[in-house]
Every structure is written in structure tokens, then in C-alpha cells.
């Protein structure tokens, strides 16, 4: 017969996720932060609809969109929320 252990093996402290779950959450948060840093510039093209422009401008932290040529990816202009408002209400 095998001797039984103290019974604490495999148990998780109440109120705290297991260490492997904590590590996975930390890795996921780090990946999300890295993706946000990489996507600092939001772009649109001439082919995008006004709805697309407004949706992108409504994202947290986005104040301006760079309008780029869809083939060359060269910047053709900048669109801000005030530009959209002026277009719609004037």
C-alpha cells in the first residue's frame, strides 16, 4: 500500500486562482498591451464608409484617423471627429 499524503496536494487557496491561471492572465494582459502600443495609429481609406470612420473614431483613445491611399499606403490626409461633425451638421 502507498502512504497517503497530507491531503494538501492539488488544493487551491480560496479566493485566488491557481498560479498557472495567474500566469496565463498576466501573459494575456501583456499581449493586449503590446497590441495596443503597436496600433497607435488608426487609418481609413477613400473606400471606407462614413459609418466605418465614425466607428473607428468612437474607439477609446482615438482622436484622429489618417486617410491613406489603399494601394500605396501613403498618407493623404487626417480626419478628426470635428471634421465628421462639420460634414454632417453644416
N, CA, C and O of each residue as an XYZ file, in Angstrom:
360
protein
N       0.829     -1.175      0.000
C       0.000      0.000      0.000
C       0.877      1.244      0.000
O       1.986      1.259      0.534
N       0.339      2.274     -0.614
C       1.037      3.541     -0.648
C       0.589      4.402      0.520
O      -0.584      4.400      0.894
N       1.508      5.118      1.076
C       1.154      6.019      2.175
C       0.449      7.236      1.602
O       0.856      7.755      0.563
N      -0.590      7.690      2.257
C      -1.324      8.859      1.767
C      -0.589     10.126      2.154
O       0.076     10.197      3.187
N      -0.728     11.120      1.299
C      -0.081     12.400      1.590
C      -0.954     13.204      2.530
O      -2.027     12.760      2.938
N      -0.489     14.377      2.865
C      -1.184     15.185      3.865
C      -2.529     15.711      3.361
O      -3.312     16.247      4.145
N      -2.806     15.565      2.067
C      -4.106     15.990      1.554
C      -4.116     17.414      1.036
O      -5.156     17.897      0.589
N      -2.990     18.092      1.086
C      -2.955     19.477      0.614
C      -2.538     19.581     -0.843
O      -2.618     20.654     -1.440
N      -2.095     18.474     -1.416
C      -1.668     18.489     -2.796
C      -2.852     18.742     -3.710
O      -3.912     18.142     -3.532
N      -2.686     19.615     -4.676
C      -3.745     19.862     -5.649
C      -4.833     20.790     -5.160
O      -5.751     21.118     -5.913
N      -4.749     21.218     -3.921
C      -5.773     22.125     -3.413
C      -5.403     23.567     -3.756
O      -4.229     23.928     -3.847
N      -6.416     24.352     -3.937
C      -6.228     25.760     -4.283
C      -6.724     26.597     -3.121
O      -7.772     26.317     -2.540
N      -5.962     27.624     -2.789
C      -6.424     28.523     -1.730
C      -7.691     29.233     -2.183
O      -7.824     29.625     -3.342
N      -8.592     29.386     -1.269
C      -9.852     30.045     -1.612
C      -9.617     31.509     -1.964
O      -8.819     32.204     -1.335
N     -10.356     31.964     -3.013
C     -10.288     33.364     -3.401
C      -9.132     33.698     -4.330
O      -9.035     34.836     -4.789
N      -8.258     32.750     -4.620
C      -7.133     33.006     -5.503
C      -7.111     31.954     -6.599
O      -7.250     30.763     -6.320
N      -6.935     32.388     -7.860
C      -6.831     31.397     -8.926
C      -5.489     30.680     -8.837
O      -4.540     31.207     -8.256
N      -5.405     29.491     -9.403
C      -4.133     28.765     -9.385
C      -3.038     29.572    -10.081
O      -3.319     30.435    -10.913
N      -1.805     29.283     -9.733
C      -0.664     30.036    -10.273
C      -0.632     29.982    -11.800
O      -0.296     30.976    -12.444
N      -0.973     28.844    -12.380
C      -0.948     28.732    -13.842
C      -1.983     29.656    -14.482
O      -1.734     30.213    -15.551
N      -3.129     29.823    -13.845
C      -4.150     30.737    -14.359
C      -3.684     32.179    -14.229
O      -3.928     32.993    -15.120
N      -3.014     32.502    -13.126
C      -2.499     33.853    -12.934
C      -1.454     34.169    -13.997
O      -1.442     35.271    -14.545
N      -0.587     33.220    -14.291
C       0.433     33.426    -15.312
C      -0.210     33.618    -16.679
O       0.221     34.474    -17.451
N      -1.234     32.834    -16.982
C      -1.924     32.956    -18.266
C      -2.596     34.321    -18.386
O      -2.563     34.938    -19.451
N      -3.207     34.796    -17.297
C      -3.845     36.111    -17.313
C      -2.815     37.218    -17.506
O      -3.056     38.172    -18.247
N      -1.682     37.094    -16.849
C      -0.627     38.091    -16.983
C      -0.079     38.120    -18.406
O       0.183     39.193    -18.950
N       0.092     36.953    -19.005
C       0.569     36.888    -20.383
C      -0.436     37.506    -21.342
O      -0.056     38.219    -22.271
N      -1.716     37.236    -21.121
C      -2.761     37.795    -21.971
C      -2.798     39.314    -21.848
O      -2.935     40.013    -22.852
N      -2.678     39.826    -20.641
C      -2.668     41.270    -20.432
C      -1.459     41.909    -21.091
O      -1.565     42.999    -21.653
N      -0.328     41.258    -21.033
C       0.890     41.785    -21.660
C       0.740     41.810    -23.181
O       1.176     42.758    -23.834
N       0.129     40.775    -23.742
C      -0.105     40.731    -25.189
C      -1.059     41.834    -25.620
O      -0.842     42.471    -26.650
N      -2.109     42.065    -24.847
C      -3.058     43.118    -25.176
C      -2.400     44.486    -25.120
O      -2.648     45.328    -25.983
N      -1.570     44.717    -24.121
C      -0.870     45.987    -24.005
C       0.076     46.190    -25.181
O       0.199     47.298    -25.701
N       0.736     45.131    -25.592
C       1.660     45.222    -26.723
C       0.895     45.516    -28.009
O       1.356     46.316    -28.823
N      -0.253     44.892    -28.211
C      -1.060     45.141    -29.404
C      -1.541     46.585    -29.429
O      -1.548     47.212    -30.488
N      -1.937     47.116    -28.295
C      -2.399     48.496    -28.236
C      -1.268     49.453    -28.566
O      -1.489     50.463    -29.234
N      -0.066     49.153    -28.110
C       1.069     50.011    -28.412
C       1.411     49.954    -29.890
O       1.811     50.964    -30.469
N       1.261     48.798    -30.506
C       1.563     48.657    -31.916
C       0.521     49.350    -32.782
O       0.838     49.764    -33.897
N      -0.694     49.487    -32.311
C      -1.777     50.071    -33.087
C      -2.056     51.491    -32.623
O      -3.209     51.841    -32.368
N      -1.036     52.300    -32.512
C      -1.219     53.669    -32.064
C      -1.863     54.535    -33.137
O      -2.488     55.547    -32.820
N      -1.719     54.152    -34.400
C      -2.244     54.947    -35.496
C      -3.417     54.208    -36.123
O      -3.294     53.043    -36.499
N      -4.549     54.885    -36.234
C      -5.714     54.310    -36.891
C      -5.824     54.918    -38.278
O      -5.600     56.115    -38.461
N      -6.168     54.089    -39.252
C      -6.230     54.573    -40.626
C      -7.572     54.271    -41.274
O      -8.305     53.380    -40.843
N      -7.875     55.030    -42.313
C      -9.021     54.793    -43.183
C      -8.551     55.016    -44.617
O      -7.493     55.600    -44.853
N      -9.345     54.547    -45.564
C      -9.064     54.788    -46.975
C     -10.251     55.508    -47.597
O     -11.295     55.666    -46.965
N     -10.085     55.940    -48.830
C     -11.183     56.606    -49.535
C     -12.389     55.681    -49.697
O     -13.526     56.144    -49.787
N     -12.139     54.397    -49.734
C     -13.205     53.419    -49.940
C     -14.029     53.153    -48.685
O     -15.120     52.589    -48.777
N     -13.531     53.546    -47.520
C     -14.260     53.326    -46.273
C     -15.483     54.226    -46.203
O     -15.473     55.359    -46.685
N     -16.531     53.698    -45.597
C     -17.778     54.459    -45.470
C     -17.695     55.410    -44.273
O     -16.813     55.293    -43.423
N     -18.636     56.349    -44.234
C     -18.715     57.269    -43.101
C     -18.963     56.489    -41.817
O     -18.446     56.847    -40.759
N     -19.734     55.451    -41.908
C     -20.007     54.613    -40.736
C     -18.711     54.011    -40.181
O     -18.497     53.998    -38.969
N     -17.858     53.519    -41.068
C     -16.572     52.958    -40.657
C     -15.723     54.012    -39.967
O     -15.093     53.737    -38.945
N     -15.704     55.219    -40.525
C     -14.934     56.315    -39.948
C     -15.435     56.621    -38.540
O     -14.641     56.756    -37.610
N     -16.742     56.729    -38.387
C     -17.323     57.049    -37.079
C     -17.054     55.923    -36.081
O     -16.748     56.189    -34.919
N     -17.164     54.677    -36.521
C     -16.890     53.546    -35.625
C     -15.449     53.572    -35.139
O     -15.184     53.334    -33.960
N     -14.520     53.859    -36.039
C     -13.113     53.901    -35.637
C     -12.828     55.086    -34.725
O     -12.026     54.979    -33.797
N     -13.480     56.212    -34.982
C     -13.292     57.380    -34.124
C     -13.903     57.173    -32.740
O     -13.496     57.823    -31.777
N     -14.874     56.273    -32.641
C     -15.525     56.040    -31.354
C     -14.714     55.109    -30.444
O     -15.052     54.945    -29.272
N     -13.655     54.507    -30.971
C     -12.808     53.638    -30.148
C     -12.091     54.473    -29.088
O     -11.696     55.607    -29.358
N     -11.921     53.924    -27.890
C     -11.249     54.678    -26.827
C      -9.837     55.102    -27.232
O      -9.049     54.298    -27.729
N      -9.542     56.361    -27.011
C      -8.212     56.874    -27.285
C      -7.967     57.343    -28.703
O      -6.915     57.916    -28.988
N      -8.913     57.114    -29.601
C      -8.731     57.526    -30.998
C      -9.309     58.923    -31.174
O     -10.497     59.143    -30.940
N      -8.485     59.845    -31.576
C      -8.913     61.237    -31.790
C      -8.855     61.635    -33.250
O      -9.601     62.508    -33.695
N      -7.959     60.989    -34.002
C      -7.783     61.299    -35.420
C      -7.548     60.013    -36.188
O      -7.031     59.034    -35.650
N      -7.938     60.031    -37.461
C      -7.670     58.916    -38.358
C      -6.830     59.434    -39.514
O      -7.102     60.506    -40.054
N      -5.834     58.691    -39.884
C      -5.047     59.059    -41.040
C      -5.674     58.430    -42.272
O      -5.881     57.218    -42.329
N      -5.975     59.268    -43.258
C      -6.534     58.791    -44.517
C      -5.365     58.426    -45.419
O      -4.535     59.275    -45.744
N      -5.300     57.160    -45.822
C      -4.194     56.690    -46.644
C      -4.699     56.158    -47.976
O      -5.849     55.738    -48.103
N      -3.816     56.186    -48.962
C      -4.112     55.601    -50.264
C      -4.108     54.091    -50.093
O      -3.166     53.535    -49.527
N      -5.146     53.422    -50.573
C      -5.277     51.984    -50.333
C      -4.202     51.172    -51.049
O      -3.895     50.058    -50.624
N      -3.628     51.700    -52.117
C      -2.602     50.940    -52.850
C      -1.198     51.237    -52.339
O      -0.413     50.315    -52.120
N      -0.876     52.509    -52.147
C       0.479     52.888    -51.765
C       0.658     53.042    -50.264
O       1.788     53.059    -49.775
N      -0.431     53.154    -49.531
C      -0.443     53.369    -48.078
C       0.207     54.695    -47.685
O       0.651     54.864    -46.549
N       0.259     55.627    -48.624
C       0.777     56.960    -48.326
C      -0.340     57.798    -47.723
O      -1.500     57.681    -48.119
N       0.015     58.635    -46.772
C      -0.967     59.472    -46.090
C      -1.469     60.553    -47.045
O      -0.683     61.261    -47.675
N      -2.790     60.663    -47.137
C      -3.413     61.685    -47.979
C      -4.074     62.772    -47.154
O      -4.347     63.857    -47.668
N      -4.339     62.497    -45.871
C      -4.983     63.485    -45.020
C      -5.264     62.942    -43.639
O      -4.919     61.807    -43.311
N      -5.896     63.778    -42.837
C      -6.244     63.415    -41.467
C      -7.717     63.752    -41.253
O      -8.178     64.820    -41.656
N      -8.445     62.851    -40.627
C      -9.863     63.050    -40.333
C     -10.044     63.052    -38.823
O      -9.579     62.142    -38.137
N     -10.715     64.068    -38.310
C     -10.997     64.135    -36.878
C     -12.507     64.095    -36.666
O     -13.284     64.196    -37.616
N     -12.901     63.949    -35.424
C     -14.325     63.927    -35.096
C     -14.984     65.250    -35.468
O     -16.130     65.267    -35.916
N     -14.270     66.357    -35.286
C     -14.838     67.664    -35.647
C     -15.045     67.770    -37.161
O     -15.969     68.452    -37.604
N     -14.208     67.114    -37.957
C     -14.410     67.080    -39.411
C     -15.718     66.368    -39.750
O     -16.485     66.828    -40.596
N     -15.961     65.257    -39.089
C     -17.192     64.490    -39.330
C     -18.402     65.305    -38.909
O     -19.400     65.344    -39.628
N     -18.329     65.960    -37.745
C     -19.431     66.780    -37.267
C     -19.713     67.928    -38.219
O     -20.871     68.224    -38.513
N     -18.669     68.572    -38.698
C     -18.846     69.683    -39.636
C     -19.505     69.197    -40.927
O     -20.350     69.891    -41.492
N     -19.125     68.024    -41.386
C     -19.715     67.454    -42.602
C     -21.201     67.157    -42.408
O     -22.014     67.417    -43.295
N     -21.546     66.611    -41.247
C     -22.931     66.215    -41.002
C     -23.865     67.380    -40.663
O     -25.033     67.369    -41.052
N     -23.361     68.374    -39.948
C     -24.256     69.394    -39.421
C     -24.169     70.755    -40.103
O     -24.935     71.657    -39.761
N     -23.276     70.922    -41.038
C     -23.172     72.221    -41.710
C     -23.652     72.112    -43.121
O     -23.644     73.101    -43.854
